[in-house]
Amino acid sequence: GKVPASSVLASAPSDRNLEAWRDLGCRTTHCNLEVLQESTLVFLATKPHVLPGVLQEIRPAVGPHHVVVSLAAGVTLQKLQRLLPAGTKVLRLMPNLPCVVQAGAMVFARGSGASDEDAALLQSLLTSCGLCEEVPESYINIHTGLSGSGVAYVYLFAEALAEGAVKMGMPGGLASRIAAQTLLGAAKMMLETGEHPAKLRGDVCTPGGTTIHALHQLEKGALRATVMNAVEAATERARDVGKD
């Protein structure tokens, strides 16, 4: 809600990709250069292999007043700055899927030409989509393994929680809703209390109670080590994409 839809101009090769933008009240075009002519803040949301061609196309129109934000996975600030005019204000952003429900987790890093004001503008706009933090560029691949891919780990865990309840006799729809609310509530407590998750986990456990018996089973299954391995694997793959 910080920018009126009429102030947004979206460009894509096909009408199919632009329909959603039109439904929101945004203006659309098939000409990338038109976006540069009418906008100062420009988001590049393409597949990594497509981005160099787009940068080559728009390079003649990029001026010192533009702020260029790339969402392309694996494309480094160094490469972005090399493919754009010297001194261009460039930032690299990595969002995750829950941004679509304004509960995302985003990190961004800025290139050498971007100022504190440029970073503050981007952060101010994106806080309406969730948590947004400025980080060193080396953290972006880690964020991909932690949060970008991590959404899928959480869905898998939620599915398992619900299926466990179904096994014990609860209807599937109710089990899924309760699993989702359980995850939402636990996450909210982490954010609002600032407590370490181990502290909050300990608060749930009572001597000889249900939770400690359940946690023992999770430890037998090496849940923590498996999740840590998943974050590591996704981070390494994100790094490999950048080298391809």
C-alpha positions in Angstrom: 0.0 0.0 0.0 3.0 2.3 0.0 2.9 2.9 -3.8 -0.3 3.3 -5.8 -0.7 0.6 -8.4 -1.0 3.2 -11.2 2.7 4.2 -10.4 3.9 0.7 -11.2 4.9 -0.2 -14.8 5.5 -3.9 -15.5 7.2 -5.3 -18.6 7.2 -8.9 -19.8 7.4 -10.7 -23.1 3.9 -12.2 -23.1 0.4 -11.0 -22.1 0.0 -14.1 -19.9 2.7 -12.8 -17.5 1.1 -9.3 -17.4 -2.5 -10.3 -16.7 -1.9 -10.4 -12.9 -0.4 -6.9 -13.0 -3.3 -5.5 -14.9 -5.7 -7.1 -12.5 -4.0 -5.1 -9.7 -4.3 -1.9 -11.6 -0.7 -1.6 -12.7 0.3 -0.3 -16.1 2.0 -2.8 -18.4 4.2 -2.9 -21.5 6.2 -5.3 -23.6 9.1 -2.8 -23.8 11.7 -3.0 -21.1 13.2 0.4 -22.2 9.8 2.0 -21.5 10.2 1.0 -17.9 13.5 2.7 -17.6 12.1 5.9 -19.3 9.3 6.2 -16.8 10.7 4.8 -13.6 13.6 5.5 -11.2 13.4 2.3 -9.1 13.7 -0.7 -11.4 13.3 -4.4 -10.3 14.8 -7.1 -12.5 12.9 -10.3 -11.8 14.1 -12.7 -14.5 15.6 -16.2 -14.6 19.4 -16.0 -14.1 20.2 -17.0 -17.7 17.9 -14.4 -19.1 19.3 -11.5 -17.1 22.5 -10.7 -19.1 20.4 -10.2 -22.3 18.0 -7.9 -20.4 20.9 -5.9 -19.0 22.5 -5.5 -22.4 19.1 -4.3 -23.7 18.5 -1.7 -21.0 22.1 -0.6 -20.5 21.9 2.4 -22.9 18.9 3.8 -20.9 20.3 3.4 -17.4 21.3 6.7 -15.9 22.6 8.0 -12.6 19.1 8.6 -11.3 18.1 4.9 -11.6 18.2 2.4 -8.7 18.4 -1.1 -10.2 17.3 -4.1 -8.0 18.1 -7.6 -9.2 16.1 -10.6 -7.9 18.0 -13.1 -10.1 19.5 -16.0 -8.1 23.2 -16.5 -8.3 24.0 -13.3 -10.3 26.5 -11.4 -8.2 26.7 -7.6 -7.6 30.1 -7.7 -9.3 28.6 -9.2 -12.5 25.6 -6.8 -12.3 27.9 -3.8 -12.0 30.1 -5.1 -14.9 27.1 -5.3 -17.2 25.6 -1.9 -16.3 27.2 1.6 -16.8 29.9 2.4 -14.3 28.6 3.9 -11.0 25.0 2.5 -11.5 23.2 2.2 -8.2 22.7 -1.6 -7.9 21.2 -3.7 -5.2 20.7 -7.5 -5.0 17.5 -8.8 -3.4 16.5 -12.3 -2.4 12.8 -12.8 -1.3 10.9 -15.9 -0.5 7.5 -17.2 -1.3 5.5 -15.9 1.7 6.1 -12.4 0.4 2.8 -13.0 -1.5 0.9 -13.0 1.8 3.0 -10.2 3.2 4.9 -12.5 5.6 8.1 -12.9 3.7 11.7 -13.0 4.7 14.0 -10.9 2.5 17.6 -9.9 2.5 19.5 -7.5 0.2 23.0 -6.3 -0.4 24.1 -3.1 -2.1 26.7 -2.5 -4.7 29.4 0.2 -4.5 27.3 2.8 -6.2 24.3 2.5 -3.9 23.9 4.9 -1.0 22.4 4.6 2.5 19.3 6.5 1.1 18.9 3.9 -1.7 19.1 1.0 0.8 16.7 2.8 3.1 14.2 3.3 0.3 14.3 -0.4 -0.7 13.9 -1.5 2.9 11.1 0.9 3.6 9.1 -0.4 0.6 9.7 -4.0 1.2 8.8 -4.1 4.9 5.2 -4.1 3.8 6.0 -7.6 2.4 7.5 -9.0 5.7 10.9 -9.0 7.3 13.6 -7.2 5.3 17.3 -7.0 6.3 20.4 -5.6 4.7 23.3 -8.1 4.8 26.7 -8.8 3.3 26.3 -10.3 -0.1 27.9 -13.6 1.1 24.8 -14.2 3.2 22.4 -14.2 0.2 23.1 -17.8 -0.7 22.8 -18.8 2.9 19.4 -17.0 3.0 18.4 -19.1 0.0 19.2 -22.3 1.9 17.6 -21.1 5.1 14.5 -19.2 4.0 14.0 -19.4 0.2 14.2 -23.2 0.2 13.3 -23.4 3.9 9.7 -22.7 3.2 9.5 -26.1 1.6 11.1 -27.8 4.7 8.4 -26.2 6.8 5.6 -27.4 4.5 7.1 -30.9 4.8 7.1 -30.7 8.6 3.6 -29.3 8.6 2.4 -32.2 6.4 4.1 -34.7 8.8 2.5 -33.1 11.8 -1.0 -33.3 10.3 -0.5 -36.8 9.1 0.5 -37.9 12.6 -2.7 -36.4 13.9 -4.7 -38.2 11.1 -3.0 -41.4 12.1 -4.3 -40.9 15.6 -7.9 -40.3 14.4 -8.3 -36.5 13.7 -9.9 -35.4 10.4 -7.3 -34.2 7.8 -8.6 -30.7 7.2 -8.7 -29.9 11.0 -5.3 -31.4 11.5 -3.8 -29.3 8.7 -5.4 -26.1 10.1 -4.1 -26.8 13.6 -0.6 -27.7 12.2 -0.5 -24.4 10.4 -1.6 -22.4 13.4 0.9 -24.2 15.6 3.8 -23.2 13.2 2.5 -19.6 13.0 2.2 -19.3 16.8 5.6 -20.7 17.4 7.2 -18.4 14.9 5.4 -15.4 16.3 6.7 -16.2 19.8 10.2 -16.4 18.5 9.9 -13.0 16.8 8.1 -11.2 19.6 10.0 -12.6 22.6 13.4 -12.6 21.0 14.2 -15.8 23.0 16.4 -18.5 21.6 14.3 -21.4 20.2 16.0 -23.8 22.6 14.7 -21.7 25.5 11.2 -21.7 24.1 11.4 -25.4 23.5 12.5 -26.0 27.1 9.5 -24.0 28.3 7.1 -26.4 26.6 8.7 -29.5 28.3 7.6 -30.7 31.7 9.4 -33.6 33.5 8.1 -36.9 32.3 5.5 -35.1 30.0 4.3 -35.7 26.5 6.6 -33.2 24.8 9.9 -34.7 26.1 8.8 -38.1 25.0 8.0 -36.8 21.6 11.3 -34.8 21.3 13.2 -38.0 22.2 11.7 -39.6 19.0 12.7 -36.6 16.9 16.3 -36.9 18.3 16.3 -40.6 17.4 15.4 -39.6 13.8 18.3 -37.0 13.8 15.9 -34.2 12.9 18.3 -31.4 13.8 21.2 -32.8 11.9 19.0 -33.6 8.9 17.6 -30.0 8.8 21.1 -28.6 9.1 22.3 -30.8 6.3 19.3 -29.5 4.2 20.3 -25.9 4.7 23.9 -26.7 3.8 22.9 -28.6 0.6 20.6 -25.8 -0.6 23.2 -23.1 0.2 25.9 -25.0 -1.7 23.5 -25.4 -4.7 22.8 -21.7 -4.7 26.6 -21.1 -4.8 26.9 -23.5 -7.7 24.1 -21.7 -9.6 26.2 -18.5 -9.4 29.2 -20.2 -10.9 27.2 -21.8 -13.8 
